[in-house]
Amino acid sequence: MLSRVAENIYWLARYLERAENTARLLAANAALHLDLPRGITPAWEPLVAMAGARELFERQHPGYSEKEVVRFMIGCERNPSSILSSLRAARENARTIRDYLPREAWELINKHHLDAGEQLNEGLSQRGRHEYLKRIILNSQTLNGMLAGTMNHDQGYHFLLLGRNIERADMTSRIIDVRTDGLLPIDTELRPFETIQWVSLLKSLSAYQMYRRSMQARVRRGDVLIFLFQSQDFPRSIRHNLCNIERSLKTLPNHEPAVRILYQIKTQILSTQVEKMKCAPLHNFIDQVQIALDQVHGEISRAWFLPAG
């Protein structure tokens, strides 16, 4: 298949997954606000840091208020990681390969993008935000199911899976990083509410019930980290996504360099006792995972996509 088509399919999947995970994180942070004592609010700055957009945000806004962060993460056109920017980029990638996608999928992608823009004011309000973000997540999940059920499972579909699973693994690592450091103010009075923070982390990944079923234990920091890093069965765990990336890569030629990087990071994840890590070492370990994922992306680009420019 053409390199241009493969690259557009790959980025279509990445942008859809990015929009969904950003919606998940914002929804979970809003829910955490309702579960905490009155007067205690979760920090919003880490959400901007998760997107790697702190410098961009600070050039435009004087402080990290809830209103400004939500607008920046949902509807800011100057933020390339906002939900609307991600959906716009996904639509543009889909538009250039309309002949390759099922017609119903293209129509749903287009509608997904248009609805998100038309209903933006609802998403920015506290009253309507939950339903707005819920629709973003549901539409993304519907698209994933439609593509799985109507698209030929050929090389193009494997590029779709590569994009989705690389972005999902990266976003899961970012969500873990945000949730384990800085969402709650450092205060001894809040320690009884620490479990709420870990429940919120699981719910932001739709992982709460699967965690209880797999771990058969109450929600604790160490067990949550083991589940989200090392679970072989949960589809949003980092290990599960790395295995899916490897499976898709092996259906394509010239996959050896990328698979070698995957093997190294999988080995490191399984051999690391993440449950015993304090915040700083855990943050450094997550950085290593993200660097490895970026290296895999680089090998994919070199092997199959057109050179930049």
Order of alpha helices (4+ residues) and beta strands (2+ residues): alpha-alpha-alpha-alpha-alpha-alpha-alpha-alpha-alpha-alpha-alpha-alpha-alpha-alpha-alpha
